[in-house]
Amino acid sequence: MKTTLEIPDPIFRQAKAKAAEQGIPLRQFVTEAVEGELRARPAVGQKPWLRLAGRLKHLRKETARINQSIEREFERIEPEEWV
C-alpha cells in the first residue's frame, strides 16, 4: 500500500543514511522500524509490566524467605518502640 508521510528533514536524512549503511531501500528500513515499534508496544488494555512478571518466577522462594525473616524481626520489636 502506498501512503504519504510527513517526516522532519533531520529524521528523514538519518533514516535514509541508515538504510544506505544497511544496503536496503528506505521503504524496507521504514517498514522494519514500524514493525519493531509495533512489537515493542503493548496492545491497548495490556499491562506492560505483566510481560516481566513471568521472568521473576525463580525469585518466589527467595521472596518468601525474605518475608519470613522480616516477619520474625517485627515480632521481636516491642510496640513501644514503634512510636
mmCIF file as gemmi writes it, N, C-alpha and C atoms, coordinates in Angstrom:
data_model
loop_
_atom_site.group_PDB
_atom_site.id
_atom_site.type_symbol
_atom_site.label_atom_id
_atom_site.label_alt_id
_atom_site.label_comp_id
_atom_site.label_asym_id
_atom_site.label_entity_id
_atom_site.label_seq_id
_atom_site.pdbx_PDB_ins_code
_atom_site.Cartn_x
_atom_site.Cartn_y
_atom_site.Cartn_z
_atom_site.occupancy
_atom_site.B_iso_or_equiv
_atom_site.pdbx_formal_charge
_atom_site.auth_seq_id
_atom_site.auth_asym_id
_atom_site.pdbx_PDB_model_num
ATOM 1 N N . MET Axp A 1 ? 0.846 -1.168 0 1 0 ? 1 A 1
ATOM 2 C CA . MET Axp A 1 ? 0 0 0 1 0 ? 1 A 1
ATOM 3 C C . MET Axp A 1 ? 0.894 1.235 0 1 0 ? 1 A 1
ATOM 4 N N . LYS Axp A 2 ? 0.504 2.208 -0.734 1 0 ? 2 A 1
ATOM 5 C CA . LYS Axp A 2 ? 1.261 3.452 -0.778 1 0 ? 2 A 1
ATOM 6 C C . LYS Axp A 2 ? 0.597 4.463 0.138 1 0 ? 2 A 1
ATOM 7 N N . THR Axp A 3 ? 1.447 5.293 0.745 1 0 ? 3 A 1
ATOM 8 C CA . THR Axp A 3 ? 0.942 6.372 1.583 1 0 ? 3 A 1
ATOM 9 C C . THR Axp A 3 ? 1.963 7.502 1.579 1 0 ? 3 A 1
ATOM 10 N N . THR Axp A 4 ? 1.546 8.645 2.03 1 0 ? 4 A 1
ATOM 11 C CA . THR Axp A 4 ? 2.455 9.784 2.128 1 0 ? 4 A 1
ATOM 12 C C . THR Axp A 4 ? 2.634 10.114 3.597 1 0 ? 4 A 1
ATOM 13 N N . LEU Axp A 5 ? 3.879 10.243 4.005 1 0 ? 5 A 1
ATOM 14 C CA . LEU Axp A 5 ? 4.194 10.593 5.388 1 0 ? 5 A 1
ATOM 15 C C . LEU Axp A 5 ? 4.952 11.901 5.407 1 0 ? 5 A 1
ATOM 16 N N . GLU Axp A 6 ? 4.717 12.67 6.436 1 0 ? 6 A 1
ATOM 17 C CA . GLU Axp A 6 ? 5.471 13.901 6.629 1 0 ? 6 A 1
ATOM 18 C C . GLU Axp A 6 ? 6.471 13.635 7.746 1 0 ? 6 A 1
ATOM 19 N N . ILE Axp A 7 ? 7.746 13.578 7.395 1 0 ? 7 A 1
ATOM 20 C CA . ILE Axp A 7 ? 8.816 13.271 8.345 1 0 ? 7 A 1
ATOM 21 C C . ILE Axp A 7 ? 9.742 14.48 8.403 1 0 ? 7 A 1
ATOM 22 N N . PRO Axp A 8 ? 10.099 14.933 9.606 1 0 ? 8 A 1
ATOM 23 C CA . PRO Axp A 8 ? 11.033 16.067 9.694 1 0 ? 8 A 1
ATOM 24 C C . PRO Axp A 8 ? 12.33 15.759 8.943 1 0 ? 8 A 1
ATOM 25 N N . ASP Axp A 9 ? 12.868 16.777 8.277 1 0 ? 9 A 1
ATOM 26 C CA . ASP Axp A 9 ? 14.06 16.608 7.442 1 0 ? 9 A 1
ATOM 27 C C . ASP Axp A 9 ? 15.229 15.902 8.148 1 0 ? 9 A 1
ATOM 28 N N . PRO Axp A 10 ? 15.587 16.313 9.376 1 0 ? 10 A 1
ATOM 29 C CA . PRO Axp A 10 ? 16.734 15.636 10.013 1 0 ? 10 A 1
ATOM 30 C C . PRO Axp A 10 ? 16.5 14.136 10.214 1 0 ? 10 A 1
ATOM 31 N N . ILE Axp A 11 ? 15.291 13.766 10.582 1 0 ? 11 A 1
ATOM 32 C CA . ILE Axp A 11 ? 14.97 12.337 10.798 1 0 ? 11 A 1
ATOM 33 C C . ILE Axp A 11 ? 14.974 11.597 9.463 1 0 ? 11 A 1
ATOM 34 N N . PHE Axp A 12 ? 14.433 12.23 8.435 1 0 ? 12 A 1
ATOM 35 C CA . PHE Axp A 12 ? 14.433 11.619 7.107 1 0 ? 12 A 1
ATOM 36 C C . PHE Axp A 12 ? 15.86 11.346 6.638 1 0 ? 12 A 1
ATOM 37 N N . ARG Axp A 13 ? 16.746 12.331 6.825 1 0 ? 13 A 1
ATOM 38 C CA . ARG Axp A 13 ? 18.139 12.159 6.391 1 0 ? 13 A 1
ATOM 39 C C . ARG Axp A 13 ? 18.824 11.036 7.172 1 0 ? 13 A 1
ATOM 40 N N . GLN Axp A 14 ? 18.553 10.97 8.48 1 0 ? 14 A 1
ATOM 41 C CA . GLN Axp A 14 ? 19.142 9.896 9.294 1 0 ? 14 A 1
ATOM 42 C C . GLN Axp A 14 ? 18.636 8.533 8.832 1 0 ? 14 A 1
ATOM 43 N N . ALA Axp A 15 ? 17.336 8.438 8.589 1 0 ? 15 A 1
ATOM 44 C CA . ALA Axp A 15 ? 16.742 7.164 8.156 1 0 ? 15 A 1
ATOM 45 C C . ALA Axp A 15 ? 17.312 6.744 6.8 1 0 ? 15 A 1
ATOM 46 N N . LYS Axp A 16 ? 17.425 7.694 5.897 1 0 ? 16 A 1
ATOM 47 C CA . LYS Axp A 16 ? 17.945 7.39 4.565 1 0 ? 16 A 1
ATOM 48 C C . LYS Axp A 16 ? 19.411 6.937 4.65 1 0 ? 16 A 1
ATOM 49 N N . ALA Axp A 17 ? 20.184 7.592 5.505 1 0 ? 17 A 1
ATOM 50 C CA . ALA Axp A 17 ? 21.593 7.221 5.678 1 0 ? 17 A 1
ATOM 51 C C . ALA Axp A 17 ? 21.711 5.829 6.303 1 0 ? 17 A 1
ATOM 52 N N . LYS Axp A 18 ? 20.886 5.547 7.308 1 0 ? 18 A 1
ATOM 53 C CA . LYS Axp A 18 ? 20.917 4.227 7.962 1 0 ? 18 A 1
ATOM 54 C C . LYS Axp A 18 ? 20.545 3.134 6.969 1 0 ? 18 A 1
ATOM 55 N N . ALA Axp A 19 ? 19.519 3.385 6.171 1 0 ? 19 A 1
ATOM 56 C CA . ALA Axp A 19 ? 19.111 2.404 5.161 1 0 ? 19 A 1
ATOM 57 C C . ALA Axp A 19 ? 20.254 2.148 4.187 1 0 ? 19 A 1
ATOM 58 N N . ALA Axp A 20 ? 20.935 3.215 3.771 1 0 ? 20 A 1
ATOM 59 C CA . ALA Axp A 20 ? 22.064 3.067 2.839 1 0 ? 20 A 1
ATOM 60 C C . ALA Axp A 20 ? 23.198 2.274 3.487 1 0 ? 20 A 1
ATOM 61 N N . GLU Axp A 21 ? 23.47 2.542 4.776 1 0 ? 21 A 1
ATOM 62 C CA . GLU Axp A 21 ? 24.507 1.788 5.501 1 0 ? 21 A 1
ATOM 63 C C . GLU Axp A 21 ? 24.205 0.296 5.494 1 0 ? 21 A 1
ATOM 64 N N . GLN Axp A 22 ? 22.909 -0.028 5.651 1 0 ? 22 A 1
ATOM 65 C CA . GLN Axp A 22 ? 22.489 -1.429 5.718 1 0 ? 22 A 1
ATOM 66 C C . GLN Axp A 22 ? 22.29 -2.033 4.326 1 0 ? 22 A 1
ATOM 67 N N . GLY Axp A 23 ? 22.364 -1.186 3.301 1 0 ? 23 A 1
ATOM 68 C CA . GLY Axp A 23 ? 22.207 -1.667 1.929 1 0 ? 23 A 1
ATOM 69 C C . GLY Axp A 23 ? 20.786 -2.086 1.597 1 0 ? 23 A 1
ATOM 70 N N . ILE Axp A 24 ? 19.822 -1.402 2.217 1 0 ? 24 A 1
ATOM 71 C CA . ILE Axp A 24 ? 18.415 -1.72 1.946 1 0 ? 24 A 1
ATOM 72 C C . ILE Axp A 24 ? 17.687 -0.445 1.52 1 0 ? 24 A 1
ATOM 73 N N . PRO Axp A 25 ? 16.581 -0.6 0.792 1 0 ? 25 A 1
ATOM 74 C CA . PRO Axp A 25 ? 15.824 0.584 0.393 1 0 ? 25 A 1
ATOM 75 C C . PRO Axp A 25 ? 15.193 1.267 1.617 1 0 ? 25 A 1
ATOM 76 N N . LEU Axp A 26 ? 14.976 2.559 1.503 1 0 ? 26 A 1
ATOM 77 C CA . LEU Axp A 26 ? 14.349 3.316 2.581 1 0 ? 26 A 1
ATOM 78 C C . LEU Axp A 26 ? 12.988 2.705 2.934 1 0 ? 26 A 1
ATOM 79 N N . ARG Axp A 27 ? 12.247 2.27 1.937 1 0 ? 27 A 1
ATOM 80 C CA . ARG Axp A 27 ? 10.931 1.649 2.155 1 0 ? 27 A 1
ATOM 81 C C . ARG Axp A 27 ? 11.048 0.462 3.116 1 0 ? 27 A 1
ATOM 82 N N . GLN Axp A 28 ? 12.042 -0.398 2.905 1 0 ? 28 A 1
ATOM 83 C CA . GLN Axp A 28 ? 12.244 -1.567 3.761 1 0 ? 28 A 1
ATOM 84 C C . GLN Axp A 28 ? 12.671 -1.139 5.17 1 0 ? 28 A 1
ATOM 85 N N . PHE Axp A 29 ? 13.555 -0.139 5.242 1 0 ? 29 A 1
ATOM 86 C CA . PHE Axp A 29 ? 14.012 0.357 6.54 1 0 ? 29 A 1
ATOM 87 C C . PHE Axp A 29 ? 12.841 0.879 7.369 1 0 ? 29 A 1
ATOM 88 N N . VAL Axp A 30 ? 11.978 1.68 6.742 1 0 ? 30 A 1
ATOM 89 C CA . VAL Axp A 30 ? 10.827 2.248 7.447 1 0 ? 30 A 1
ATOM 90 C C . VAL Axp A 30 ? 9.852 1.138 7.852 1 0 ? 30 A 1
ATOM 91 N N . THR Axp A 31 ? 9.616 0.185 6.972 1 0 ? 31 A 1
ATOM 92 C CA . THR Axp A 31 ? 8.714 -0.922 7.29 1 0 ? 31 A 1
ATOM 93 C C . THR Axp A 31 ? 9.224 -1.707 8.495 1 0 ? 31 A 1
ATOM 94 N N . GLU Axp A 32 ? 10.512 -2.021 8.511 1 0 ? 32 A 1
ATOM 95 C CA . GLU Axp A 32 ? 11.086 -2.772 9.632 1 0 ? 32 A 1
ATOM 96 C C . GLU Axp A 32 ? 11.044 -1.959 10.927 1 0 ? 32 A 1
ATOM 97 N N . ALA Axp A 33 ? 11.267 -0.654 10.816 1 0 ? 33 A 1
ATOM 98 C CA . ALA Axp A 33 ? 11.221 0.205 12.004 1 0 ? 33 A 1
ATOM 99 C C . ALA Axp A 33 ? 9.8 0.242 12.588 1 0 ? 33 A 1
ATOM 100 N N . VAL Axp A 34 ? 8.807 0.351 11.735 1 0 ? 34 A 1
ATOM 101 C CA . VAL Axp A 34 ? 7.417 0.374 12.203 1 0 ? 34 A 1
ATOM 102 C C . VAL Axp A 34 ? 7.043 -0.985 12.801 1 0 ? 34 A 1
ATOM 103 N N . GLU Axp A 35 ? 7.439 -2.073 12.157 1 0 ? 35 A 1
ATOM 104 C CA . GLU Axp A 35 ? 7.162 -3.409 12.707 1 0 ? 35 A 1
ATOM 105 C C . GLU Axp A 35 ? 7.787 -3.57 14.087 1 0 ? 35 A 1
ATOM 106 N N . GLY Axp A 36 ? 9.012 -3.131 14.236 1 0 ? 36 A 1
ATOM 107 C CA . GLY Axp A 36 ? 9.692 -3.226 15.532 1 0 ? 36 A 1
ATOM 108 C C . GLY Axp A 36 ? 8.978 -2.421 16.601 1 0 ? 36 A 1
ATOM 109 N N . GLU Axp A 37 ? 8.536 -1.247 16.254 1 0 ? 37 A 1
ATOM 110 C CA . GLU Axp A 37 ? 7.815 -0.398 17.212 1 0 ? 37 A 1
ATOM 111 C C . GLU Axp A 37 ? 6.479 -1.024 17.597 1 0 ? 37 A 1
ATOM 112 N N . LEU Axp A 38 ? 5.801 -1.626 16.651 1 0 ? 38 A 1
ATOM 113 C CA . LEU Axp A 38 ? 4.516 -2.27 16.945 1 0 ? 38 A 1
ATOM 114 C C . LEU Axp A 38 ? 4.687 -3.469 17.867 1 0 ? 38 A 1
ATOM 115 N N . ARG Axp A 39 ? 5.77 -4.212 17.684 1 0 ? 39 A 1
ATOM 116 C CA . ARG Axp A 39 ? 6.038 -5.353 18.564 1 0 ? 39 A 1
ATOM 117 C C . ARG Axp A 39 ? 6.413 -4.895 19.97 1 0 ? 39 A 1
ATOM 118 N N . ALA Axp A 40 ? 7.128 -3.78 20.066 1 0 ? 40 A 1
ATOM 119 C CA . ALA Axp A 40 ? 7.638 -3.305 21.348 1 0 ? 40 A 1
ATOM 120 C C . ALA Axp A 40 ? 6.55 -2.692 22.23 1 0 ? 40 A 1
ATOM 121 N N . ARG Axp A 41 ? 5.518 -2.174 21.644 1 0 ? 41 A 1
ATOM 122 C CA . ARG Axp A 41 ? 4.47 -1.5 22.42 1 0 ? 41 A 1
ATOM 123 C C . ARG Axp A 41 ? 3.338 -2.464 22.747 1 0 ? 41 A 1
ATOM 124 N N . PRO Axp A 42 ? 2.857 -2.439 23.981 1 0 ? 42 A 1
ATOM 125 C CA . PRO Axp A 42 ? 1.758 -3.327 24.362 1 0 ? 42 A 1
ATOM 126 C C . PRO Axp A 42 ? 0.439 -2.891 23.71 1 0 ? 42 A 1
ATOM 127 N N . ALA Axp A 43 ? -0.426 -3.852 23.493 1 0 ? 43 A 1
ATOM 128 C CA . ALA Axp A 43 ? -1.743 -3.547 22.939 1 0 ? 43 A 1
ATOM 129 C C . ALA Axp A 43 ? -2.539 -2.749 23.973 1 0 ? 43 A 1
ATOM 130 N N . VAL Axp A 44 ? -3.532 -2.022 23.512 1 0 ? 44 A 1
ATOM 131 C CA . VAL Axp A 44 ? -4.371 -1.226 24.409 1 0 ? 44 A 1
ATOM 132 C C . VAL Axp A 44 ? -5.009 -2.146 25.437 1 0 ? 44 A 1
ATOM 133 N N . GLY Axp A 45 ? -4.938 -1.766 26.692 1 0 ? 45 A 1
ATOM 134 C CA . GLY Axp A 45 ? -5.533 -2.567 27.757 1 0 ? 45 A 1
ATOM 135 C C . GLY Axp A 45 ? -4.563 -3.538 28.404 1 0 ? 45 A 1
ATOM 136 N N . GLN Axp A 46 ? -3.425 -3.797 27.758 1 0 ? 46 A 1
ATOM 137 C CA . GLN Axp A 46 ? -2.442 -4.694 28.357 1 0 ? 46 A 1
ATOM 138 C C . GLN Axp A 46 ? -1.595 -3.922 29.355 1 0 ? 46 A 1
ATOM 139 N N . LYS Axp A 47 ? -1.11 -4.626 30.339 1 0 ? 47 A 1
ATOM 140 C CA . LYS Axp A 47 ? -0.249 -4.023 31.338 1 0 ? 47 A 1
ATOM 141 C C . LYS Axp A 47 ? 1.195 -4.357 30.969 1 0 ? 47 A 1
ATOM 142 N N . PRO Axp A 48 ? 2 -3.344 30.593 1 0 ? 48 A 1
ATOM 143 C CA . PRO Axp A 48 ? 3.36 -3.641 30.129 1 0 ? 48 A 1
ATOM 144 C C . PRO Axp A 48 ? 4.22 -4.336 31.169 1 0 ? 48 A 1
ATOM 145 N N . TRP Axp A 49 ? 3.996 -4.072 32.435 1 0 ? 49 A 1
ATOM 146 C CA . TRP Axp A 49 ? 4.801 -4.708 33.479 1 0 ? 49 A 1
ATOM 147 C C . TRP Axp A 49 ? 4.502 -6.187 33.585 1 0 ? 49 A 1
ATOM 148 N N . LEU Axp A 50 ? 3.348 -6.624 33.093 1 0 ? 50 A 1
ATOM 149 C CA . LEU Axp A 50 ? 2.954 -8.024 33.186 1 0 ? 50 A 1
ATOM 150 C C . LEU Axp A 50 ? 3.884 -8.923 32.369 1 0 ? 50 A 1
ATOM 151 N N . ARG Axp A 51 ? 4.466 -8.382 31.284 1 0 ? 51 A 1
ATOM 152 C CA . ARG Axp A 51 ? 5.404 -9.17 30.476 1 0 ? 51 A 1
ATOM 153 C C . ARG Axp A 51 ? 6.611 -9.599 31.299 1 0 ? 51 A 1
ATOM 154 N N . LEU Axp A 52 ? 7.008 -8.759 32.247 1 0 ? 52 A 1
ATOM 155 C CA . LEU Axp A 52 ? 8.192 -9.04 33.043 1 0 ? 52 A 1
ATOM 156 C C . LEU Axp A 52 ? 7.915 -9.968 34.213 1 0 ? 52 A 1
ATOM 157 N N . ALA Axp A 53 ? 6.672 -10.046 34.658 1 0 ? 53 A 1
ATOM 158 C CA . ALA Axp A 53 ? 6.343 -10.797 35.859 1 0 ? 53 A 1
ATOM 159 C C . ALA Axp A 53 ? 6.751 -12.268 35.754 1 0 ? 53 A 1
ATOM 160 N N . GLY Axp A 54 ? 6.56 -12.878 34.637 1 0 ? 54 A 1
ATOM 161 C CA . GLY Axp A 54 ? 6.911 -14.282 34.47 1 0 ? 54 A 1
ATOM 162 C C . GLY Axp A 54 ? 8.405 -14.541 34.587 1 0 ? 54 A 1
ATOM 163 N N . ARG Axp A 55 ? 9.198 -13.551 34.293 1 0 ? 55 A 1
ATOM 164 C CA . ARG Axp A 55 ? 10.651 -13.711 34.358 1 0 ? 55 A 1
ATOM 165 C C . ARG Axp A 55 ? 11.172 -13.703 35.792 1 0 ? 55 A 1
ATOM 166 N N . LEU Axp A 56 ? 10.325 -13.341 36.734 1 0 ? 56 A 1
ATOM 167 C CA . LEU Axp A 56 ? 10.745 -13.275 38.135 1 0 ? 56 A 1
ATOM 168 C C . LEU Axp A 56 ? 10.309 -14.505 38.926 1 0 ? 56 A 1
ATOM 169 N N . LYS Axp A 57 ? 9.738 -15.473 38.249 1 0 ? 57 A 1
ATOM 170 C CA . LYS Axp A 57 ? 9.214 -16.663 38.909 1 0 ? 57 A 1
ATOM 171 C C . LYS Axp A 57 ? 10.267 -17.365 39.757 1 0 ? 57 A 1
ATOM 172 N N . HIS Axp A 58 ? 11.5 -17.371 39.307 1 0 ? 58 A 1
ATOM 173 C CA . HIS Axp A 58 ? 12.569 -18.051 40.032 1 0 ? 58 A 1
ATOM 174 C C . HIS Axp A 58 ? 12.871 -17.392 41.384 1 0 ? 58 A 1
ATOM 175 N N . LEU Axp A 59 ? 12.346 -16.202 41.628 1 0 ? 59 A 1
ATOM 176 C CA . LEU Axp A 59 ? 12.619 -15.49 42.882 1 0 ? 59 A 1
ATOM 177 C C . LEU Axp A 59 ? 11.54 -15.701 43.942 1 0 ? 59 A 1
ATOM 178 N N . ARG Axp A 60 ? 10.51 -16.463 43.636 1 0 ? 60 A 1
ATOM 179 C CA . ARG Axp A 60 ? 9.402 -16.635 44.586 1 0 ? 60 A 1
ATOM 180 C C . ARG Axp A 60 ? 9.862 -17.207 45.922 1 0 ? 60 A 1
ATOM 181 N N . LYS Axp A 61 ? 10.675 -18.257 45.89 1 0 ? 61 A 1
ATOM 182 C CA . LYS Axp A 61 ? 11.144 -18.879 47.139 1 0 ? 61 A 1
ATOM 183 C C . LYS Axp A 61 ? 11.996 -17.894 47.933 1 0 ? 61 A 1
ATOM 184 N N . GLU Axp A 62 ? 12.849 -17.166 47.23 1 0 ? 62 A 1
ATOM 185 C CA . GLU Axp A 62 ? 13.706 -16.187 47.902 1 0 ? 62 A 1
ATOM 186 C C . GLU Axp A 62 ? 12.873 -15.067 48.521 1 0 ? 62 A 1
ATOM 187 N N . THR Axp A 63 ? 11.858 -14.622 47.806 1 0 ? 63 A 1
ATOM 188 C CA . THR Axp A 63 ? 10.966 -13.578 48.329 1 0 ? 63 A 1
ATOM 189 C C . THR Axp A 63 ? 10.242 -14.075 49.575 1 0 ? 63 A 1
ATOM 190 N N . ALA Axp A 64 ? 9.759 -15.305 49.547 1 0 ? 64 A 1
ATOM 191 C CA . ALA Axp A 64 ? 9.072 -15.882 50.713 1 0 ? 64 A 1
ATOM 192 C C . ALA Axp A 64 ? 10.033 -15.968 51.9 1 0 ? 64 A 1
ATOM 193 N N . ARG Axp A 65 ? 11.271 -16.372 51.656 1 0 ? 65 A 1
ATOM 194 C CA . ARG Axp A 65 ? 12.266 -16.456 52.72 1 0 ? 65 A 1
ATOM 195 C C . ARG Axp A 65 ? 12.53 -15.086 53.335 1 0 ? 65 A 1
ATOM 196 N N . ILE Axp A 66 ? 12.671 -14.08 52.507 1 0 ? 66 A 1
ATOM 197 C CA . ILE Axp A 66 ? 12.917 -12.718 52.995 1 0 ? 66 A 1
ATOM 198 C C . ILE Axp A 66 ? 11.721 -12.212 53.795 1 0 ? 66 A 1
ATOM 199 N N . ASN Axp A 67 ? 10.515 -12.457 53.305 1 0 ? 67 A 1
ATOM 200 C CA . ASN Axp A 67 ? 9.31 -12.023 54.024 1 0 ? 67 A 1
ATOM 201 C C . ASN Axp A 67 ? 9.205 -12.694 55.393 1 0 ? 67 A 1
ATOM 202 N N . GLN Axp A 68 ? 9.549 -13.967 55.476 1 0 ? 68 A 1
ATOM 203 C CA . GLN Axp A 68 ? 9.53 -14.665 56.769 1 0 ? 68 A 1
ATOM 204 C C . GLN Axp A 68 ? 10.542 -14.054 57.728 1 0 ? 68 A 1
ATOM 205 N N . SER Axp A 69 ? 11.696 -13.717 57.209 1 0 ? 69 A 1
ATOM 206 C CA . SER Axp A 69 ? 12.724 -13.1 58.033 1 0 ? 69 A 1
ATOM 207 C C . SER Axp A 69 ? 12.264 -11.739 58.553 1 0 ? 69 A 1
ATOM 208 N N . ILE Axp A 70 ? 11.633 -10.975 57.717 1 0 ? 70 A 1
ATOM 209 C CA . ILE Axp A 70 ? 11.102 -9.669 58.126 1 0 ? 70 A 1
ATOM 210 C C . ILE Axp A 70 ? 10.044 -9.845 59.205 1 0 ? 70 A 1
ATOM 211 N N . GLU Axp A 71 ? 9.134 -10.795 58.999 1 0 ? 71 A 1
ATOM 212 C CA . GLU Axp A 71 ? 8.079 -11.047 59.992 1 0 ? 71 A 1
ATOM 213 C C . GLU Axp A 71 ? 8.681 -11.431 61.344 1 0 ? 71 A 1
ATOM 214 N N . ARG Axp A 72 ? 9.683 -12.293 61.339 1 0 ? 72 A 1
ATOM 215 C CA . ARG Axp A 72 ? 10.326 -12.694 62.599 1 0 ? 72 A 1
ATOM 216 C C . ARG Axp A 72 ? 10.93 -11.491 63.319 1 0 ? 72 A 1
ATOM 217 N N . GLU Axp A 73 ? 11.573 -10.616 62.563 1 0 ? 73 A 1
ATOM 218 C CA . GLU Axp A 73 ? 12.195 -9.439 63.171 1 0 ? 73 A 1
ATOM 219 C C . GLU Axp A 73 ? 11.142 -8.489 63.736 1 0 ? 73 A 1
ATOM 220 N N . PHE Axp A 74 ? 10.033 -8.312 63.042 1 0 ? 74 A 1
ATOM 221 C CA . PHE Axp A 74 ? 8.996 -7.417 63.536 1 0 ? 74 A 1
ATOM 222 C C . PHE Axp A 74 ? 8.299 -7.988 64.772 1 0 ? 74 A 1
ATOM 223 N N . GLU Axp A 75 ? 8.265 -9.301 64.9 1 0 ? 75 A 1
ATOM 224 C CA . GLU Axp A 75 ? 7.684 -9.911 66.092 1 0 ? 75 A 1
ATOM 225 C C . GLU Axp A 75 ? 8.538 -9.613 67.316 1 0 ? 75 A 1
ATOM 226 N N . ARG Axp A 76 ? 9.819 -9.366 67.124 1 0 ? 76 A 1
ATOM 227 C CA . ARG Axp A 76 ? 10.732 -9.097 68.225 1 0 ? 76 A 1
ATOM 228 C C . ARG Axp A 76 ? 10.682 -7.648 68.696 1 0 ? 76 A 1
ATOM 229 N N . ILE Axp A 77 ? 10.098 -6.778 67.897 1 0 ? 77 A 1
ATOM 230 C CA . ILE Axp A 77 ? 10.038 -5.36 68.257 1 0 ? 77 A 1
ATOM 231 C C . ILE Axp A 77 ? 8.877 -5.123 69.216 1 0 ? 77 A 1
ATOM 232 N N . GLU Axp A 78 ? 9.14 -4.426 70.275 1 0 ? 78 A 1
ATOM 233 C CA . GLU Axp A 78 ? 8.103 -4.107 71.252 1 0 ? 78 A 1
ATOM 234 C C . GLU Axp A 78 ? 7.23 -2.967 70.707 1 0 ? 78 A 1
ATOM 235 N N . PRO Axp A 79 ? 5.917 -3.008 70.955 1 0 ? 79 A 1
ATOM 236 C CA . PRO Axp A 79 ? 5.026 -1.955 70.443 1 0 ? 79 A 1
ATOM 237 C C . PRO Axp A 79 ? 5.479 -0.546 70.842 1 0 ? 79 A 1
ATOM 238 N N . GLU Axp A 80 ? 6.078 -0.392 72.043 1 0 ? 80 A 1
ATOM 239 C CA . GLU Axp A 80 ? 6.505 0.947 72.485 1 0 ? 80 A 1
ATOM 240 C C . GLU Axp A 80 ? 7.601 1.497 71.584 1 0 ? 80 A 1
ATOM 241 N N . GLU Axp A 81 ? 8.374 0.625 70.974 1 0 ? 81 A 1
ATOM 242 C CA . GLU Axp A 81 ? 9.471 1.059 70.133 1 0 ? 81 A 1
ATOM 243 C C . GLU Axp A 81 ? 8.986 1.562 68.79 1 0 ? 81 A 1
ATOM 244 N N . TRP Axp A 82 ? 7.751 1.335 68.422 1 0 ? 82 A 1
ATOM 245 C CA . TRP Axp A 82 ? 7.198 1.749 67.142 1 0 ? 82 A 1
ATOM 246 C C . TRP Axp A 82 ? 6.931 3.244 67.113 1 0 ? 82 A 1
ATOM 247 N N . VAL Axp A 83 ? 6.775 3.844 68.278 1 0 ? 83 A 1
ATOM 248 C CA . VAL Axp A 83 ? 6.387 5.26 68.357 1 0 ? 83 A 1
ATOM 249 C C . VAL Axp A 83 ? 7.572 6.164 68.237 1 0 ? 83 A 1
